[in-house]
């Protein structure tokens, strides 16, 4: 009976670690989409790095790049969708391959455009003082498309009665989690 209880405790801890890593990845997506510097920085372990296209450096610095970039298209909200998770745990270390689909508003060509990127995050994570964090992230770009021409689908906009997404604390989700 003691062996069975010990085995169940180990399995419960493994499942909890998987879920904590998934929640960390969701926090990252939320941080990018809301341009929330503190939330973005919270996903990195101390000294954690991010190789994100031309950026390769400290994750906490990459968070500044994201938030500063959002300022140029503040009224256009993007979405990061975190999908497939493949996580390998080994004690207080983990490796994860996580698929994403990101809709990025940008001003690269001097006018507002919307790009879509599909790719994967290759993450090395560590659990330090009971908290998971990204130690090293490498971003893989599988495919992209830029500027989807066409008007808004009017009935799904604020003019059509929907509540619009916002950057920063002006987004309605912050009321939900106060």
Buried (B, 14 or more C-beta within 10 A) or exposed (E): EEEEEEEEEEEEEEEEBBEBBBEBBEBBBBBBBBBBBEBBBBBBBEEBBBBBEEBEEBBBEBBEBBBEBBEEBEEBBBBBEBEEBEBEBEEEEBBBBBBBBBBBBBEEEEEEBBBBBBBBBBBBBBBEEEEBBBBBBBBEEEEEEEBEEEEEEEEEEEEEEEEEBBBBEEBEEEEEEE
